[in-house]
Amino acid sequence: MTSKSLSQPRFKQLKTLRAIAIGLTISFAAPAFADNLPEVQRLIKQGQYPQALEKVDAYLSNKPKDAQGRFLKGLIYTEMNKPAEAISVFTKLTEDYPELPEPYNNLAVLYAQQKQYDKARTALEMAIRTHPSYAIAYENLGDVYAKLASQAYDKALQLDNANATTQNKLALIRDLITTSSKGNVKPTTATPAVASKASPPTAAPTANVVTTTPSAASTAPAKVAEAKPAAIVAPAVAPAPAPVAAVAKSDGASEDIAKAIAAWASAWSRKDVKSYLSSYASDFNTPKGVPRKAWEDEREERIAGKPGKISVTYDEPKITVNGDKATVVFRQHYKAPGLSSSTNKTLVLSRTSGKWLIKEENSR
Amino acid sequence: MLGRKFILLGLASCFAISLVTDALAKAPPNPKPGKAQVSKVAVKPVSKKAKLGKAAKLVMPLATVSTAKFAVATPATRLPAVVSDSGPEAQLVKIFKEIEANRLGNALQLTDALLSQHPNYRLASLIKGDLLLARRQDIQTFGAMTGAPPDKVADLRAEAIVRLRGYREKPETKNIPRYLLQMQPDQRHAIVVDTKRSRLYLYENDLSNGGRPRFVADYYVTQGKLGAEKVSEGDKKTPIGVYHVTSSMPRQKLADLYGSGAFPINYPNEWDKRQGRNGSGIWLHGTPSNTYSRPPKASEGCVVLTNQDLDIVAKSLQVGLTPVIISNSVEWLSFDDWAKERNELNKSIDAWRTDWESRDTERYMRHYSKRFKTNDQSLEQFAAQKKQVNASKEWIKVKTENLSVFRNPGKEEVVVVTFDQDYRSNNLNNLMKKRQYWLREDGKWKIIYEGSA
């Protein structure tokens, strides 16, 4: 494995932190049922939600008040796309444990998913009231404010943002699942780690679901702060004029990869959907595992169907090559009429017959 | 990286905004005591660091609004001050006051309250957007959304300015718009529109006070996209002149664009036609259902009110009667000056009447301008005809009843005189409604046009 990056590959750190999180979780569970919750988490991680639900219900039948168990149950419902049930679980948690910020946060995520941004805002403000240094809640709240602002602007300026709205919603769902699966170590193909993908929504609320309930307040913000390099919505940052990938010349692979990224961003900016899609591998992990065709249609609509100019630029990418696989991390600046965002993006590329193609795409 | 993501709830305290508030040179004319007067809405950011290293700034420069300049009035007479603050101006003033004081949370609450009252109020939505966005990031301008259409933002900014100004600079009740010299007794109300201020003033004919116009309320209005002084069809301008409401069209008969009702006015009037102005379909009307308020300059030439305001004003409108006087910039007179001008005109009109009764054509014709003409007669033809008619008369009696005298806005000194003329003579009696345009020439009022109304 050759690393061209000065910074530590983030994934390793993340894994470590996740492990810590899970470790904390276990230690909070009542000793008698200690092995039940990790089992639940393992099932969630594997996407076996009905089984996870069964386990957690069994656990809760003995400990109906247990915050950790109930939290996981809420999470499972969220993953199973049962927002009403999830909201009910998290709401009761906030009533029984008003001092915990996480249930408020996840409640907010669910509300935001349903476009109930005012409710989301209230929940997040509660999360922050209970934990004034709770980073994820701030992040989400910022996104919700931006979303509310954008709604207000749409009304004020009679903008037809029907498209963007759908986009935001999709991004949110993806995010939700991705982030939570991320929290449970390795993403599976069914729920790929392709968070808020290439989708450009600036003010898109890229809300984070908290996957564990660290009762120890002090650990929560710190962990979150490091594990989550915030999804940044840059305020009208003028994108760099031309994407320049600074890569060591000696390494042919890195150079090829840099070129592939440049071509990808350029095609996106030119709204050349065909060329843009050709940057993706045939086995590209589509977000949320949607069929390739649906994903392509959606991209086409968002790129070619977008009125006005699109500009996609990025700061110096960090390229890590490992044989025929490569990971590229960079900060992406997206600009389109009414939308402007900067996000941290991770692309996983694979080399197929000499060509570097995007296998996974992950924002944040 | 995290620092910029931290959004403090109490961010307002980290905002530094100074909204310069000019004390008015004069006390506000008549609005309720204790109301805030925001005169400048220029907001300066002052750099202060927010807790987490990022200073958030809210800058909402609307523009500098100049101080009110109404004609100085003579000492007030006793009249009840009646002001309707049905519009959102008072609330907007409060919101900007809160922004000025860095209480952005309060400002947002007030904005939400305003929006719950008027959900389709775009200006309030824009302010809300700014207040929310300011919690997330620095904002540099009014309507701070990236890629906001500049024309729409400019429209809303213009509305904010004229509304705040309208609230702050209400006319003094003791002053009278120069145009309303005399209303006929059955004209219960008169409307005066100031296009520069985007304001409509409603006056009552206070018969118990000698027919003195009494200020009732004022409202924000929209005018033509290209402003005032309409000249021709399709110029997207609002006419300037003395008009009256000619009919009433109920909502059911109207397209949604016209809102809760429409009241056509008689543009082009006799004077307009004489000046070669054309066009048609100038109405007072409401706003479409998805819109609370339209920008100051947005119509095809009509005067547009919010539906809520139109509904109130409509109660005071009498079809065929209510004068609608549209001015670029309303001139105000003190009661004494107003009474003087009114008397002078009444005397001139009465002299014209008695000289007609004298059957002395030369005396009679002194009241007519050299530029006089009717729809079908020149001055000479008119004079010759009068001479011929007078010769056949043994006696003439002329009564002018239901007299109204309205000054035409503009540089030229023109008044519009309308009355019921009761003409009797030894061989002919005639009743008609007559309209004359009088022009001040060399210090004297002369008739420049007359015809049946």
Chai-1 contact restraints between the chains, C-beta under 6 A:
chainA,res_idxA,chainB,res_idxB,connection_type,confidence,min_distance_angstrom,max_distance_angstrom,comment,restraint_id
A,Y138,B,F6,contact,1.0,0.0,6.0,A-B,restraint_1
A,Y138,B,I7,contact,1.0,0.0,6.0,A-B,restraint_2
A,E139,B,K5,contact,1.0,0.0,6.0,A-B,restraint_3
A,L141,B,I7,contact,1.0,0.0,6.0,A-B,restraint_4
A,G142,B,K5,contact,1.0,0.0,6.0,A-B,restraint_5
A,G142,B,I7,contact,1.0,0.0,6.0,A-B,restraint_6
A,G142,B,R136,contact,1.0,0.0,6.0,A-B,restraint_7
A,Y145,B,L132,contact,1.0,0.0,6.0,A-B,restraint_8
A,Y145,B,R135,contact,1.0,0.0,6.0,A-B,restraint_9
A,Y145,B,R136,contact,1.0,0.0,6.0,A-B,restraint_10
A,A146,B,R136,contact,1.0,0.0,6.0,A-B,restraint_11
A,L148,B,L132,contact,1.0,0.0,6.0,A-B,restraint_12
A,A149,B,G129,contact,1.0,0.0,6.0,A-B,restraint_13
A,A149,B,L132,contact,1.0,0.0,6.0,A-B,restraint_14
A,A149,B,L133,contact,1.0,0.0,6.0,A-B,restraint_15
A,A152,B,S125,contact,1.0,0.0,6.0,A-B,restraint_16
A,A152,B,K128,contact,1.0,0.0,6.0,A-B,restraint_17
A,A152,B,G129,contact,1.0,0.0,6.0,A-B,restraint_18
A,Y153,B,G129,contact,1.0,0.0,6.0,A-B,restraint_19
A,Y153,B,M145,contact,1.0,0.0,6.0,A-B,restraint_20
A,K155,B,S125,contact,1.0,0.0,6.0,A-B,restraint_21
A,A156,B,R122,contact,1.0,0.0,6.0,A-B,restraint_22
A,A156,B,S125,contact,1.0,0.0,6.0,A-B,restraint_23
A,A156,B,L126,contact,1.0,0.0,6.0,A-B,restraint_24
A,A156,B,G129,contact,1.0,0.0,6.0,A-B,restraint_25
A,L157,B,A148,contact,1.0,0.0,6.0,A-B,restraint_26
A,L157,B,P149,contact,1.0,0.0,6.0,A-B,restraint_27
A,L157,B,K152,contact,1.0,0.0,6.0,A-B,restraint_28
A,A225,B,L2,contact,1.0,0.0,6.0,A-B,restraint_29
A,A230,B,M1,contact,1.0,0.0,6.0,A-B,restraint_30
A,A230,B,L2,contact,1.0,0.0,6.0,A-B,restraint_31
A,A230,B,K5,contact,1.0,0.0,6.0,A-B,restraint_32
A,P235,B,Q137,contact,1.0,0.0,6.0,A-B,restraint_33
A,P235,B,D138,contact,1.0,0.0,6.0,A-B,restraint_34
A,A236,B,T146,contact,1.0,0.0,6.0,A-B,restraint_35
A,P337,B,G147,contact,1.0,0.0,6.0,A-B,restraint_36
A,G338,B,G147,contact,1.0,0.0,6.0,A-B,restraint_37
A,S340,B,T146,contact,1.0,0.0,6.0,A-B,restraint_38
